């Protein structure tokens, strides 16, 4: 591990997340079907939420093109977003 990588890890926030077994099993199966660990999948969900599904007031800091994308994603239904993710994965 390089020093640069080690420094990056120190800036990460480690948290404990508690959930019931049934929910964990569903997430685990979903993540594995996409070739991800539970940790990687949950991080991707948290990253997406932090970047795209945060309150609109925080979009003021974003460029206008990103604001337009955010509005588009807010209006899209879950099935559409899943289809887009599948297309990007292929």
C-alpha positions in Angstrom: 0.0 0.0 0.0 1.4 3.4 -1.0 1.6 6.4 1.4 -0.9 8.2 -0.8 -3.5 5.4 -0.5 -2.9 5.1 3.2 -3.6 8.9 3.6 -6.8 8.5 1.6 -8.0 5.7 3.9 -7.5 7.9 7.0 -9.9 10.5 5.6 -12.6 7.9 5.1 -15.3 7.7 7.8 -16.0 4.3 9.2 -19.5 3.7 10.5 -21.5 0.8 11.9 -24.8 0.1 10.3 -27.4 -2.1 11.9 -30.1 -3.8 10.0 -32.3 -6.9 10.3 -31.1 -10.1 8.7 -33.8 -10.2 6.1 -32.9 -6.8 4.8 -29.2 -7.7 4.8 -29.9 -10.9 2.9 -31.8 -9.0 0.2 -29.0 -6.4 -0.2 -26.4 -9.1 -0.2 -28.2 -11.1 -3.0 -28.7 -7.9 -5.0 -25.1 -6.8 -4.7 -23.7 -10.2 -5.5 -25.8 -10.4 -8.7 -24.1 -7.2 -9.8 -20.6 -8.4 -8.8 -20.3 -6.2 -5.8 -19.7 -6.7 -2.1 -22.4 -5.4 0.3 -20.0 -2.7 1.4 -19.3 -1.6 -2.2 -23.0 -1.6 -3.0 -24.0 0.4 0.1 -21.2 2.9 -0.6 -22.6 3.4 -4.1 -26.1 3.9 -2.8 -24.8 6.5 -0.2 -22.7 8.2 -2.8 -25.7 8.5 -5.2 -27.9 9.8 -2.4 -25.3 12.4 -1.4 -24.8 13.5 -5.0 -28.2 13.3 -6.5 -31.0 13.0 -4.0 -30.1 15.6 -1.5 -32.5 18.6 -0.9 -32.9 20.9 -3.8 -31.5 23.9 -1.8 -28.1 22.3 -1.9 -28.2 22.2 -5.8 -27.5 26.0 -5.8 -23.8 25.1 -5.5 -23.9 22.9 -8.7 -23.4 23.9 -12.2 -26.5 24.4 -14.3 -26.0 21.3 -16.4 -25.7 19.2 -13.2 -28.8 21.0 -11.8 -30.7 19.9 -15.0 -29.5 16.3 -14.5 -30.6 16.4 -10.9 -34.1 17.6 -11.9 -34.3 14.8 -14.5 -33.3 12.2 -11.9 -35.8 13.5 -9.4 -38.6 13.0 -12.0 -37.5 9.5 -13.1 -39.1 6.4 -11.6 -37.1 3.6 -10.0 -37.5 1.2 -12.9 -36.2 3.8 -15.4 -33.1 4.4 -13.2 -32.5 0.6 -12.9 -32.7 0.2 -16.6 -30.2 3.1 -17.1 -27.8 1.5 -14.6 -28.0 -1.9 -16.4 -27.3 -0.2 -19.8 -24.3 1.5 -18.4 -23.0 -1.7 -16.9 -23.1 -3.5 -20.2 
